[in-house]
Amino acid sequence: MDLSRLMVYYLDSLPGDWSKYPSMKKTVDAAILKFRSKKNYRNRKDITWVRVQCPQQNNSVDCKFFVLRFMRDIIALNRIDIPKMV
């Protein structure tokens, strides 16, 4: 999360987008806005959700493997940026 820019980066190895998890989005958005109000941030623009590009699985049981593979790729490629879905 980038609280100053109101951006949330998320990784999901299943096809789709954050709209599959509306309660997660609502909870995270509320937490960010509450944090920002406590820190006296003035602007109230919308929170931007960015899906991080990662290996995609084709079933619902291999998620641990795909997360570990993504971590391995980050280390092996010495990445310092956040790869975004296109």
N, CA, C and O atoms as a CHARMM CRD file, in Angstrom:
* protein
*
  344
    1    1 MET  N      0.84000  -1.18300   0.00000 PROA 1      0.00000
    2    1 MET  CA     0.00000   0.00000   0.00000 PROA 1      0.00000
    3    1 MET  C      0.87900   1.23800   0.00000 PROA 1      0.00000
    4    1 MET  O      1.88800   1.30700   0.70200 PROA 1      0.00000
    5    2 ASP  N      0.48200   2.20100  -0.79000 PROA 2      0.00000
    6    2 ASP  CA     1.12300   3.50000  -0.80700 PROA 2      0.00000
    7    2 ASP  C      0.09700   4.48600  -0.26600 PROA 2      0.00000
    8    2 ASP  O     -0.75100   4.98900  -1.00400 PROA 2      0.00000
    9    3 LEU  N      0.18500   4.75300   1.02100 PROA 3      0.00000
   10    3 LEU  CA    -0.84100   5.55700   1.69000 PROA 3      0.00000
   11    3 LEU  C     -0.82900   7.01800   1.26100 PROA 3      0.00000
   12    3 LEU  O     -1.87300   7.66900   1.25500 PROA 3      0.00000
   13    4 SER  N      0.33400   7.53500   0.90700 PROA 4      0.00000
   14    4 SER  CA     0.38000   8.93800   0.50900 PROA 4      0.00000
   15    4 SER  C     -0.24800   9.16300  -0.86400 PROA 4      0.00000
   16    4 SER  O     -0.80800  10.22900  -1.12300 PROA 4      0.00000
   17    5 ARG  N     -0.15800   8.16900  -1.74400 PROA 5      0.00000
   18    5 ARG  CA    -0.72000   8.29200  -3.08900 PROA 5      0.00000
   19    5 ARG  C     -2.06100   7.58800  -3.23100 PROA 5      0.00000
   20    5 ARG  O     -2.64000   7.58600  -4.31700 PROA 5      0.00000
   21    6 LEU  N     -2.56200   6.99300  -2.16000 PROA 6      0.00000
   22    6 LEU  CA    -3.82500   6.25900  -2.14900 PROA 6      0.00000
   23    6 LEU  C     -3.84300   5.15000  -3.19900 PROA 6      0.00000
   24    6 LEU  O     -4.76500   5.05000  -4.00900 PROA 6      0.00000
   25    7 MET  N     -2.79900   4.32000  -3.16400 PROA 7      0.00000
   26    7 MET  CA    -2.70700   3.19800  -4.08900 PROA 7      0.00000
   27    7 MET  C     -2.53700   1.90000  -3.30900 PROA 7      0.00000
   28    7 MET  O     -1.78700   1.83100  -2.33600 PROA 7      0.00000
   29    8 VAL  N     -3.25000   0.88100  -3.76000 PROA 8      0.00000
   30    8 VAL  CA    -3.13700  -0.45000  -3.17800 PROA 8      0.00000
   31    8 VAL  C     -2.69000  -1.38500  -4.29500 PROA 8      0.00000
   32    8 VAL  O     -3.35200  -1.49900  -5.32600 PROA 8      0.00000
   33    9 TYR  N     -1.57200  -2.04300  -4.08200 PROA 9      0.00000
   34    9 TYR  CA    -1.07800  -3.03800  -5.03300 PROA 9      0.00000
   35    9 TYR  C     -1.46200  -4.40300  -4.49400 PROA 9      0.00000
   36    9 TYR  O     -1.23900  -4.69600  -3.31900 PROA 9      0.00000
   37   10 TYR  N     -2.04200  -5.24200  -5.35000 PROA 10     0.00000
   38   10 TYR  CA    -2.42800  -6.56200  -4.87400 PROA 10     0.00000
   39   10 TYR  C     -2.00300  -7.63200  -5.86900 PROA 10     0.00000
   40   10 TYR  O     -1.92200  -7.39600  -7.07400 PROA 10     0.00000
   41   11 LEU  N     -1.73900  -8.80300  -5.33400 PROA 11     0.00000
   42   11 LEU  CA    -1.31200  -9.95000  -6.12000 PROA 11     0.00000
   43   11 LEU  C     -2.40100 -11.00400  -6.04300 PROA 11     0.00000
   44   11 LEU  O     -2.86000 -11.35500  -4.95700 PROA 11     0.00000
   45   12 ASP  N     -2.80600 -11.50100  -7.18100 PROA 12     0.00000
   46   12 ASP  CA    -3.81100 -12.55600  -7.22800 PROA 12     0.00000
   47   12 ASP  C     -3.44000 -13.48900  -8.36600 PROA 12     0.00000
   48   12 ASP  O     -3.47500 -13.09700  -9.53200 PROA 12     0.00000
   49   13 SER  N     -3.09100 -14.70400  -8.03800 PROA 13     0.00000
   50   13 SER  CA    -2.68500 -15.66000  -9.07200 PROA 13     0.00000
   51   13 SER  C     -3.87700 -16.28700  -9.78200 PROA 13     0.00000
   52   13 SER  O     -3.70300 -17.01900 -10.75500 PROA 13     0.00000
   53   14 LEU  N     -5.09100 -16.00500  -9.30100 PROA 14     0.00000
   54   14 LEU  CA    -6.29800 -16.46100  -9.99400 PROA 14     0.00000
   55   14 LEU  C     -6.72600 -15.40300 -11.00400 PROA 14     0.00000
   56   14 LEU  O     -6.53900 -14.21200 -10.75500 PROA 14     0.00000
   57   15 PRO  N     -7.29300 -15.80700 -12.13300 PROA 15     0.00000
   58   15 PRO  CA    -7.76500 -14.82900 -13.10800 PROA 15     0.00000
   59   15 PRO  C     -8.89000 -13.97200 -12.51500 PROA 15     0.00000
   60   15 PRO  O     -9.65300 -14.43900 -11.67000 PROA 15     0.00000
   61   16 GLY  N     -8.98500 -12.72700 -12.95900 PROA 16     0.00000
   62   16 GLY  CA   -10.03900 -11.83700 -12.48800 PROA 16     0.00000
   63   16 GLY  C     -9.46500 -10.56600 -11.90200 PROA 16     0.00000
   64   16 GLY  O     -8.31500 -10.21900 -12.17400 PROA 16     0.00000
   65   17 ASP  N    -10.25800  -9.86100 -11.09300 PROA 17     0.00000
   66   17 ASP  CA    -9.79900  -8.63100 -10.47000 PROA 17     0.00000
   67   17 ASP  C    -10.36100  -8.49800  -9.06100 PROA 17     0.00000
   68   17 ASP  O    -11.03400  -9.40100  -8.56400 PROA 17     0.00000
   69   18 TRP  N    -10.07700  -7.36100  -8.42000 PROA 18     0.00000
   70   18 TRP  CA   -10.45400  -7.16600  -7.02000 PROA 18     0.00000
   71   18 TRP  C    -11.95400  -7.22700  -6.80500 PROA 18     0.00000
   72   18 TRP  O    -12.39600  -7.41400  -5.67100 PROA 18     0.00000
   73   19 SER  N    -12.75300  -7.07500  -7.85500 PROA 19     0.00000
   74   19 SER  CA   -14.19900  -7.10200  -7.66500 PROA 19     0.00000
   75   19 SER  C    -14.69400  -8.47100  -7.18800 PROA 19     0.00000
   76   19 SER  O    -15.84300  -8.60900  -6.76800 PROA 19     0.00000
   77   20 LYS  N    -13.81300  -9.48900  -7.25600 PROA 20     0.00000
   78   20 LYS  CA   -14.17300 -10.80100  -6.70700 PROA 20     0.00000
   79   20 LYS  C    -14.18300 -10.77400  -5.18600 PROA 20     0.00000
   80   20 LYS  O    -14.74600 -11.66300  -4.54600 PROA 20     0.00000
   81   21 TYR  N    -13.55500  -9.74800  -4.60500 PROA 21     0.00000
   82   21 TYR  CA   -13.40200  -9.66200  -3.15300 PROA 21     0.00000
   83   21 TYR  C    -13.94900  -8.32900  -2.63900 PROA 21     0.00000
   84   21 TYR  O    -13.18200  -7.53200  -2.10000 PROA 21     0.00000
   85   22 PRO  N    -15.23800  -8.06400  -2.78700 PROA 22     0.00000
   86   22 PRO  CA   -15.75900  -6.74200  -2.40300 PROA 22     0.00000
   87   22 PRO  C    -15.59700  -6.42600  -0.91800 PROA 22     0.00000
   88   22 PRO  O    -15.37500  -5.26800  -0.56400 PROA 22     0.00000
   89   23 SER  N    -15.70100  -7.42000  -0.04900 PROA 23     0.00000
   90   23 SER  CA   -15.55500  -7.13000   1.38400 PROA 23     0.00000
   91   23 SER  C    -14.10800  -6.77500   1.72300 PROA 23     0.00000
   92   23 SER  O    -13.86700  -5.93300   2.58900 PROA 23     0.00000
   93   24 MET  N    -13.13800  -7.40900   1.05000 PROA 24     0.00000
   94   24 MET  CA   -11.73300  -7.06600   1.26600 PROA 24     0.00000
   95   24 MET  C    -11.47700  -5.62700   0.82200 PROA 24     0.00000
   96   24 MET  O    -10.83100  -4.86100   1.53600 PROA 24     0.00000
   97   25 LYS  N    -11.98200  -5.26200  -0.35100 PROA 25     0.00000
   98   25 LYS  CA   -11.77400  -3.91600  -0.85700 PROA 25     0.00000
   99   25 LYS  C    -12.39500  -2.88600   0.08400 PROA 25     0.00000
  100   25 LYS  O    -11.77300  -1.86900   0.39200 PROA 25     0.00000
  101   26 LYS  N    -13.60800  -3.14600   0.53600 PROA 26     0.00000
  102   26 LYS  CA   -14.29300  -2.21500   1.43500 PROA 26     0.00000
  103   26 LYS  C    -13.51200  -2.03400   2.73600 PROA 26     0.00000
  104   26 LYS  O    -13.36300  -0.91000   3.21700 PROA 26     0.00000
  105   27 THR  N    -13.01600  -3.12300   3.30500 PROA 27     0.00000
  106   27 THR  CA   -12.26000  -3.06700   4.55600 PROA 27     0.00000
  107   27 THR  C    -10.94800  -2.30900   4.39000 PROA 27     0.00000
  108   27 THR  O    -10.61400  -1.45700   5.21400 PROA 27     0.00000
  109   28 VAL  N    -10.20400  -2.61400   3.32700 PROA 28     0.00000
  110   28 VAL  CA    -8.91400  -1.94200   3.09400 PROA 28     0.00000
  111   28 VAL  C     -9.13100  -0.46100   2.79500 PROA 28     0.00000
  112   28 VAL  O     -8.41200   0.38600   3.32700 PROA 28     0.00000
  113   29 ASP  N    -10.10900  -0.13700   1.95600 PROA 29     0.00000
  114   29 ASP  CA   -10.40300   1.27100   1.66700 PROA 29     0.00000
  115   29 ASP  C    -10.74200   2.03900   2.94200 PROA 29     0.00000
  116   29 ASP  O    -10.24700   3.14600   3.15000 PROA 29     0.00000
  117   30 ALA  N    -11.58200   1.45700   3.79400 PROA 30     0.00000
  118   30 ALA  CA   -11.96800   2.12400   5.04700 PROA 30     0.00000
  119   30 ALA  C    -10.76100   2.32500   5.96100 PROA 30     0.00000
  120   30 ALA  O    -10.62400   3.37600   6.58700 PROA 30     0.00000
  121   31 ALA  N     -9.89400   1.32900   6.04000 PROA 31     0.00000
  122   31 ALA  CA    -8.70100   1.43400   6.89700 PROA 31     0.00000
  123   31 ALA  C     -7.76800   2.53600   6.39600 PROA 31     0.00000
  124   31 ALA  O     -7.22800   3.30400   7.19100 PROA 31     0.00000
  125   32 ILE  N     -7.58200   2.61100   5.09200 PROA 32     0.00000
  126   32 ILE  CA    -6.70800   3.65000   4.52700 PROA 32     0.00000
  127   32 ILE  C     -7.28100   5.03700   4.80400 PROA 32     0.00000
  128   32 ILE  O     -6.55400   5.93600   5.22700 PROA 32     0.00000
  129   33 LEU  N     -8.56500   5.21200   4.57100 PROA 33     0.00000
  130   33 LEU  CA    -9.17600   6.51600   4.80100 PROA 33     0.00000
  131   33 LEU  C     -9.12500   6.91300   6.27600 PROA 33     0.00000
  132   33 LEU  O     -8.91900   8.08300   6.59800 PROA 33     0.00000
  133   34 LYS  N     -9.31100   5.94700   7.16300 PROA 34     0.00000
  134   34 LYS  CA    -9.22700   6.24500   8.60200 PROA 34     0.00000
  135   34 LYS  C     -7.79900   6.63600   8.97900 PROA 34     0.00000
  136   34 LYS  O     -7.60200   7.59900   9.72000 PROA 34     0.00000
  137   35 PHE  N     -6.81100   5.90900   8.48600 PROA 35     0.00000
  138   35 PHE  CA    -5.40800   6.22900   8.75400 PROA 35     0.00000
  139   35 PHE  C     -5.09800   7.63900   8.26200 PROA 35     0.00000
  140   35 PHE  O     -4.48800   8.43300   8.97900 PROA 35     0.00000
  141   36 ARG  N     -5.52300   7.94700   7.03100 PROA 36     0.00000
  142   36 ARG  CA    -5.23400   9.26200   6.46100 PROA 36     0.00000
  143   36 ARG  C     -5.91600  10.37300   7.25000 PROA 36     0.00000
  144   36 ARG  O     -5.35000  11.45700   7.39100 PROA 36     0.00000
  145   37 SER  N     -7.11500  10.12900   7.76600 PROA 37     0.00000
  146   37 SER  CA    -7.80000  11.16800   8.53700 PROA 37     0.00000
  147   37 SER  C     -7.07800  11.42400   9.86500 PROA 37     0.00000
  148   37 SER  O     -7.03800  12.55800  10.34200 PROA 37     0.00000
  149   38 LYS  N     -6.51700  10.38300  10.45000 PROA 38     0.00000
  150   38 LYS  CA    -5.75800  10.53600  11.70800 PROA 38     0.00000
  151   38 LYS  C     -4.45800  11.30100  11.47700 PROA 38     0.00000
  152   38 LYS  O     -3.96400  11.98200  12.37600 PROA 38     0.00000
  153   39 LYS  N     -3.90700  11.18600  10.26800 PROA 39     0.00000
  154   39 LYS  CA    -2.65000  11.86400   9.94500 PROA 39     0.00000
  155   39 LYS  C     -2.88100  13.23800   9.30700 PROA 39     0.00000
  156   39 LYS  O     -1.93600  13.89300   8.86700 PROA 39     0.00000
  157   40 ASN  N     -4.14600  13.66500   9.26200 PROA 40     0.00000
  158   40 ASN  CA    -4.53600  14.97400   8.73100 PROA 40     0.00000
  159   40 ASN  C     -4.20500  15.17100   7.25000 PROA 40     0.00000
  160   40 ASN  O     -3.87600  16.28100   6.83100 PROA 40     0.00000
  161   41 TYR  N     -4.29000  14.11400   6.46700 PROA 41     0.00000
  162   41 TYR  CA    -4.17900  14.26600   5.01900 PROA 41     0.00000
  163   41 TYR  C     -5.44900  14.94100   4.54000 PROA 41     0.00000
  164   41 TYR  O     -6.54300  14.57100   4.96800 PROA 41     0.00000
  165   42 ARG  N     -5.32700  15.91200   3.67300 PROA 42     0.00000
  166   42 ARG  CA    -6.48000  16.70900   3.25700 PROA 42     0.00000
  167   42 ARG  C     -7.23400  16.13400   2.06100 PROA 42     0.00000
  168   42 ARG  O     -8.46500  16.09900   2.06100 PROA 42     0.00000
  169   43 ASN  N     -6.50300  15.68600   1.04600 PROA 43     0.00000
  170   43 ASN  CA    -7.21600  15.26200  -0.17500 PROA 43     0.00000
  171   43 ASN  C     -7.96500  13.95400   0.04500 PROA 43     0.00000
  172   43 ASN  O     -7.52200  13.08900   0.80200 PROA 43     0.00000
  173   44 ARG  N     -9.10700  13.82200  -0.62700 PROA 44     0.00000
  174   44 ARG  CA    -9.98700  12.67200  -0.46600 PROA 44     0.00000
  175   44 ARG  C    -10.24100  11.97700  -1.80000 PROA 44     0.00000
  176   44 ARG  O    -11.34800  11.50500  -2.05900 PROA 44     0.00000
  177   45 LYS  N     -9.20800  11.91600  -2.64700 PROA 45     0.00000
  178   45 LYS  CA    -9.43300  11.26500  -3.94100 PROA 45     0.00000
  179   45 LYS  C     -9.65600   9.76700  -3.75500 PROA 45     0.00000
  180   45 LYS  O     -9.39900   9.21600  -2.68500 PROA 45     0.00000
  181   46 ASP  N    -10.13300   9.12500  -4.80400 PROA 46     0.00000
  182   46 ASP  CA   -10.41700   7.69400  -4.74200 PROA 46     0.00000
  183   46 ASP  C     -9.14400   6.87800  -4.60200 PROA 46     0.00000
  184   46 ASP  O     -8.06900   7.28800  -5.03900 PROA 46     0.00000
  185   47 ILE  N     -9.29000   5.73000  -3.99200 PROA 47     0.00000
  186   47 ILE  CA    -8.17000   4.79700  -3.84100 PROA 47     0.00000
  187   47 ILE  C     -8.03300   4.01000  -5.13300 PROA 47     0.00000
  188   47 ILE  O     -9.01200   3.48000  -5.65900 PROA 47     0.00000
  189   48 THR  N     -6.80900   3.94100  -5.63900 PROA 48     0.00000
  190   48 THR  CA    -6.52800   3.21200  -6.87200 PROA 48     0.00000
  191   48 THR  C     -6.00900   1.82600  -6.52300 PROA 48     0.00000
  192   48 THR  O     -5.06000   1.68500  -5.75200 PROA 48     0.00000
  193   49 TRP  N     -6.63400   0.80700  -7.09400 PROA 49     0.00000
  194   49 TRP  CA    -6.20900  -0.57600  -6.90100 PROA 49     0.00000
  195   49 TRP  C     -5.45100  -1.02100  -8.14000 PROA 49     0.00000
  196   49 TRP  O     -5.96100  -0.92600  -9.25600 PROA 49     0.00000
  197   50 VAL  N     -4.22700  -1.50900  -7.93900 PROA 50     0.00000
  198   50 VAL  CA    -3.37400  -1.93600  -9.04400 PROA 50     0.00000
  199   50 VAL  C     -3.05600  -3.40900  -8.86900 PROA 50     0.00000
  200   50 VAL  O     -2.48700  -3.82400  -7.86000 PROA 50     0.00000
  201   51 ARG  N     -3.43100  -4.18200  -9.86100 PROA 51     0.00000
  202   51 ARG  CA    -3.12900  -5.61200  -9.82000 PROA 51     0.00000
  203   51 ARG  C     -1.69400  -5.82600 -10.28600 PROA 51     0.00000
  204   51 ARG  O     -1.30900  -5.39000 -11.37100 PROA 51     0.00000
  205   52 VAL  N     -0.91500  -6.49800  -9.45900 PROA 52     0.00000
  206   52 VAL  CA     0.47600  -6.77900  -9.77100 PROA 52     0.00000
  207   52 VAL  C      0.54100  -7.97100 -10.71800 PROA 52     0.00000
  208   52 VAL  O     -0.12900  -8.98300 -10.51500 PROA 52     0.00000
  209   53 GLN  N      1.36000  -7.82900 -11.75500 PROA 53     0.00000
  210   53 GLN  CA     1.52400  -8.92100 -12.71300 PROA 53     0.00000
  211   53 GLN  C      2.25100 -10.07400 -12.02900 PROA 53     0.00000
  212   53 GLN  O      3.30400  -9.88000 -11.42200 PROA 53     0.00000
  213   54 CYS  N      1.68700 -11.26600 -12.13200 PROA 54     0.00000
  214   54 CYS  CA     2.28400 -12.44500 -11.51400 PROA 54     0.00000
  215   54 CYS  C      1.87800 -13.68200 -12.31400 PROA 54     0.00000
  216   54 CYS  O      0.95500 -13.61200 -13.12600 PROA 54     0.00000
  217   55 PRO  N      2.54800 -14.80600 -12.09700 PROA 55     0.00000
  218   55 PRO  CA     2.14400 -16.03900 -12.78100 PROA 55     0.00000
  219   55 PRO  C      0.69400 -16.38200 -12.43900 PROA 55     0.00000
  220   55 PRO  O      0.25300 -16.20000 -11.30400 PROA 55     0.00000
  221   56 GLN  N     -0.04400 -16.88300 -13.44100 PROA 56     0.00000
  222   56 GLN  CA    -1.45500 -17.19200 -13.26300 PROA 56     0.00000
  223   56 GLN  C     -1.69000 -18.69700 -13.20500 PROA 56     0.00000
  224   56 GLN  O     -1.17800 -19.45200 -14.03100 PROA 56     0.00000
  225   57 GLN  N     -2.46500 -19.11200 -12.22800 PROA 57     0.00000
  226   57 GLN  CA    -2.80700 -20.52200 -12.09500 PROA 57     0.00000
  227   57 GLN  C     -4.10100 -20.81700 -12.84400 PROA 57     0.00000
  228   57 GLN  O     -4.88600 -19.91000 -13.11900 PROA 57     0.00000
  229   58 ASN  N     -4.31900 -22.08500 -13.17200 PROA 58     0.00000
  230   58 ASN  CA    -5.53600 -22.45000 -13.89700 PROA 58     0.00000
  231   58 ASN  C     -6.45700 -23.33500 -13.06300 PROA 58     0.00000
  232   58 ASN  O     -7.37300 -23.96000 -13.59600 PROA 58     0.00000
  233   59 ASN  N     -6.21200 -23.38600 -11.75800 PROA 59     0.00000
  234   59 ASN  CA    -7.10000 -24.12500 -10.85400 PROA 59     0.00000
  235   59 ASN  C     -7.13900 -23.39000  -9.52400 PROA 59     0.00000
  236   59 ASN  O     -6.54000 -22.32200  -9.39000 PROA 59     0.00000
  237   60 SER  N     -7.82900 -23.94100  -8.54900 PROA 60     0.00000
  238   60 SER  CA    -7.97600 -23.23000  -7.26800 PROA 60     0.00000
  239   60 SER  C     -7.13400 -23.82200  -6.14900 PROA 60     0.00000
  240   60 SER  O     -7.37100 -23.51500  -4.98000 PROA 60     0.00000
  241   61 VAL  N     -6.15300 -24.66600  -6.47500 PROA 61     0.00000
  242   61 VAL  CA    -5.37100 -25.32300  -5.41800 PROA 61     0.00000
  243   61 VAL  C     -3.87400 -25.01000  -5.45800 PROA 61     0.00000
  244   61 VAL  O     -3.15900 -25.34900  -4.51500 PROA 61     0.00000
  245   62 ASP  N     -3.38600 -24.37800  -6.51300 PROA 62     0.00000
  246   62 ASP  CA    -1.94600 -24.16500  -6.66100 PROA 62     0.00000
  247   62 ASP  C     -1.46800 -22.78800  -6.21400 PROA 62     0.00000
  248   62 ASP  O     -0.35900 -22.39200  -6.57200 PROA 62     0.00000
  249   63 CYS  N     -2.25800 -22.04700  -5.44800 PROA 63     0.00000
  250   63 CYS  CA    -1.91000 -20.66400  -5.14300 PROA 63     0.00000
  251   63 CYS  C     -0.58500 -20.53200  -4.39200 PROA 63     0.00000
  252   63 CYS  O      0.17100 -19.60000  -4.66500 PROA 63     0.00000
  253   64 LYS  N     -0.28300 -21.42400  -3.46600 PROA 64     0.00000
  254   64 LYS  CA     0.98700 -21.32500  -2.72700 PROA 64     0.00000
  255   64 LYS  C      2.16900 -21.45300  -3.66700 PROA 64     0.00000
  256   64 LYS  O      3.14900 -20.71800  -3.54600 PROA 64     0.00000
  257   65 PHE  N      2.08000 -22.37700  -4.59400 PROA 65     0.00000
  258   65 PHE  CA     3.14800 -22.54900  -5.57400 PROA 65     0.00000
  259   65 PHE  C      3.34900 -21.27100  -6.37800 PROA 65     0.00000
  260   65 PHE  O      4.48500 -20.85500  -6.60500 PROA 65     0.00000
  261   66 PHE  N      2.25700 -20.64700  -6.81100 PROA 66     0.00000
  262   66 PHE  CA     2.36900 -19.45700  -7.64500 PROA 66     0.00000
  263   66 PHE  C      2.91300 -18.26400  -6.87400 PROA 66     0.00000
  264   66 PHE  O      3.65800 -17.46100  -7.43600 PROA 66     0.00000
  265   67 VAL  N      2.56300 -18.13200  -5.61600 PROA 67     0.00000
  266   67 VAL  CA     3.11700 -17.04800  -4.80400 PROA 67     0.00000
  267   67 VAL  C      4.61700 -17.26500  -4.61900 PROA 67     0.00000
  268   67 VAL  O      5.40000 -16.32500  -4.75500 PROA 67     0.00000
  269   68 LEU  N      5.01800 -18.48100  -4.31400 PROA 68     0.00000
  270   68 LEU  CA     6.44700 -18.77300  -4.15500 PROA 68     0.00000
  271   68 LEU  C      7.20200 -18.57200  -5.46300 PROA 68     0.00000
  272   68 LEU  O      8.31900 -18.05600  -5.46500 PROA 68     0.00000
  273   69 ARG  N      6.59900 -18.97600  -6.56400 PROA 69     0.00000
  274   69 ARG  CA     7.24200 -18.77600  -7.86800 PROA 69     0.00000
  275   69 ARG  C      7.42000 -17.28900  -8.14900 PROA 69     0.00000
  276   69 ARG  O      8.46300 -16.87600  -8.65600 PROA 69     0.00000
  277   70 PHE  N      6.41800 -16.48600  -7.82600 PROA 70     0.00000
  278   70 PHE  CA     6.50900 -15.04300  -8.02800 PROA 70     0.00000
  279   70 PHE  C      7.64000 -14.46100  -7.18000 PROA 70     0.00000
  280   70 PHE  O      8.41200 -13.63400  -7.66400 PROA 70     0.00000
  281   71 MET  N      7.74100 -14.88100  -5.93300 PROA 71     0.00000
  282   71 MET  CA     8.82200 -14.40200  -5.06400 PROA 71     0.00000
  283   71 MET  C     10.17900 -14.80200  -5.62900 PROA 71     0.00000
  284   71 MET  O     11.11800 -14.00600  -5.61400 PROA 71     0.00000
  285   72 ARG  N     10.28600 -16.02700  -6.12500 PROA 72     0.00000
  286   72 ARG  CA    11.54100 -16.48600  -6.73000 PROA 72     0.00000
  287   72 ARG  C     11.90000 -15.62400  -7.93900 PROA 72     0.00000
  288   72 ARG  O     13.05600 -15.23400  -8.10400 PROA 72     0.00000
  289   73 ASP  N     10.91200 -15.32800  -8.78100 PROA 73     0.00000
  290   73 ASP  CA    11.15800 -14.51500  -9.96300 PROA 73     0.00000
  291   73 ASP  C     11.63200 -13.11400  -9.59600 PROA 73     0.00000
  292   73 ASP  O     12.52300 -12.57200 -10.25000 PROA 73     0.00000
  293   74 ILE  N     11.05200 -12.52800  -8.56600 PROA 74     0.00000
  294   74 ILE  CA    11.47200 -11.19300  -8.12600 PROA 74     0.00000
  295   74 ILE  C     12.93500 -11.21200  -7.70500 PROA 74     0.00000
  296   74 ILE  O     13.70600 -10.32400  -8.06900 PROA 74     0.00000
  297   75 ILE  N     13.30900 -12.22200  -6.93900 PROA 75     0.00000
  298   75 ILE  CA    14.68900 -12.32200  -6.46800 PROA 75     0.00000
  299   75 ILE  C     15.63900 -12.62500  -7.62200 PROA 75     0.00000
  300   75 ILE  O     16.69400 -12.00200  -7.73700 PROA 75     0.00000
  301   76 ALA  N     15.27100 -13.57700  -8.47400 PROA 76     0.00000
  302   76 ALA  CA    16.14500 -13.98600  -9.58000 PROA 76     0.00000
  303   76 ALA  C     16.35800 -12.85100 -10.58200 PROA 76     0.00000
  304   76 ALA  O     17.44800 -12.70300 -11.13500 PROA 76     0.00000
  305   77 LEU  N     15.32300 -12.05800 -10.81100 PROA 77     0.00000
  306   77 LEU  CA    15.43100 -10.96400 -11.78400 PROA 77     0.00000
  307   77 LEU  C     15.88800  -9.65000 -11.15000 PROA 77     0.00000
  308   77 LEU  O     16.04800  -8.64100 -11.83500 PROA 77     0.00000
  309   78 ASN  N     16.09600  -9.67900  -9.83000 PROA 78     0.00000
  310   78 ASN  CA    16.54600  -8.49300  -9.09300 PROA 78     0.00000
  311   78 ASN  C     15.63400  -7.29500  -9.37000 PROA 78     0.00000
  312   78 ASN  O     16.10600  -6.19200  -9.64300 PROA 78     0.00000
  313   79 ARG  N     14.32900  -7.53000  -9.29600 PROA 79     0.00000
  314   79 ARG  CA    13.34500  -6.48300  -9.59400 PROA 79     0.00000
  315   79 ARG  C     13.22000  -5.51900  -8.43500 PROA 79     0.00000
  316   79 ARG  O     13.19400  -5.91700  -7.27100 PROA 79     0.00000
  317   80 ILE  N     13.14300  -4.25400  -8.77000 PROA 80     0.00000
  318   80 ILE  CA    12.89700  -3.24800  -7.73900 PROA 80     0.00000
  319   80 ILE  C     11.61200  -2.47100  -8.01800 PROA 80     0.00000
  320   80 ILE  O     11.20700  -1.63200  -7.21400 PROA 80     0.00000
  321   81 ASP  N     10.96800  -2.74700  -9.15900 PROA 81     0.00000
  322   81 ASP  CA     9.71500  -2.08400  -9.48200 PROA 81     0.00000
  323   81 ASP  C      8.54800  -3.04700  -9.25800 PROA 81     0.00000
  324   81 ASP  O      8.74800  -4.24800  -9.07200 PROA 81     0.00000
  325   82 ILE  N      7.35600  -2.51800  -9.27800 PROA 82     0.00000
  326   82 ILE  CA     6.16300  -3.35200  -9.10700 PROA 82     0.00000
  327   82 ILE  C      5.57400  -3.58400 -10.49000 PROA 82     0.00000
  328   82 ILE  O      5.09500  -2.64200 -11.12200 PROA 82     0.00000
  329   83 PRO  N      5.60400  -4.82200 -10.96800 PROA 83     0.00000
  330   83 PRO  CA     5.05700  -5.08600 -12.31900 PROA 83     0.00000
  331   83 PRO  C      3.53100  -5.02200 -12.30500 PROA 83     0.00000
  332   83 PRO  O      2.88900  -5.72300 -11.52300 PROA 83     0.00000
  333   84 LYS  N      2.95100  -4.19400 -13.15900 PROA 84     0.00000
  334   84 LYS  CA     1.50200  -4.00000 -13.18000 PROA 84     0.00000
  335   84 LYS  C      0.89200  -4.78600 -14.32000 PROA 84     0.00000
  336   84 LYS  O      1.52300  -5.00300 -15.35400 PROA 84     0.00000
  337   85 MET  N     -0.34600  -5.20900 -14.11800 PROA 85     0.00000
  338   85 MET  CA    -1.08300  -5.90200 -15.17600 PROA 85     0.00000
  339   85 MET  C     -1.40700  -4.89300 -16.27700 PROA 85     0.00000
  340   85 MET  O     -1.69000  -3.72700 -16.00200 PROA 85     0.00000
  341   86 VAL  N     -1.36200  -5.34600 -17.49000 PROA 86     0.00000
  342   86 VAL  CA    -1.67800  -4.48100 -18.63900 PROA 86     0.00000
  343   86 VAL  C     -3.08600  -4.73300 -19.09000 PROA 86     0.00000
  344   86 VAL  O     -3.55000  -4.10800 -20.04400 PROA 86     0.00000
